[in-house]
Amino acid sequence: MGINIQKMMKQAQKMQNDIARVQEELKQIEVEGSSGGGMIKVTANGAQEILSISINPEVVDADDVEMLEDLILAAIKEAITAAQELAANEMSKVTGGINMPGLF
């Protein structure tokens, strides 16, 4: 029985190492969210960190700041959702589809 526990511990250690590797790799992968027909673009990485925001000057209207704010928020939400989906897909490769909260 000790052999099975030892084997399980090795498998758990390998999974832990694989998860750490994937988490690092996710930081290097970029995803994009956009709104307003591409007038606002937000780039995030697979670790759900916002890397950049691009605003086409044509969408800037001093009389309608609220619309600009809404467009920025929509693009951020899209980028974060894309990053979450990317992370979930990559992590499921390591965990065999087992949902492990808190990994990303």
Residue pairs with C-beta under 8 A, 6 or more apart in sequence:
15 94
15 95
18 94
19 91
19 94
19 95
19 103
22 90
22 91
22 93
22 94
23 47
23 103
23 104
25 46
25 90
26 45
26 46
26 47
26 86
26 87
26 90
26 104
27 45
27 46
27 47
27 49
28 45
28 46
29 45
29 46
29 86
30 43
30 44
30 45
30 46
30 51
31 43
31 44
31 45
31 46
31 79
31 82
31 83
31 86
32 41
32 42
32 43
32 44
32 79
32 82
33 41
33 42
33 44
33 74
33 75
33 76
33 77
33 78
33 79
33 80
33 81
33 82
34 40
34 41
34 42
34 75
34 78
35 71
35 72
35 74
35 75
35 78
36 56
36 59
36 71
36 74
36 75
38 56
39 55
39 56
39 58
39 59
39 71
40 53
40 54
40 55
40 56
40 59
40 68
40 71
40 72
40 74
40 75
41 53
41 54
41 75
42 50
42 52
42 53
42 54
42 72
42 75
42 76
42 78
42 79
43 50
43 51
43 52
43 53
43 54
43 79
44 50
44 51
44 79
44 80
44 82
44 83
45 51
45 83
46 83
46 86
46 87
46 90
46 104
47 83
47 87
47 104
48 80
48 83
48 84
48 87
48 104
50 76
50 79
50 80
53 72
53 75
53 76
55 68
55 72
59 68
59 71
60 68
61 67
61 68
84 104
87 103
87 104
88 104
91 100
91 103
91 104
92 98
95 103
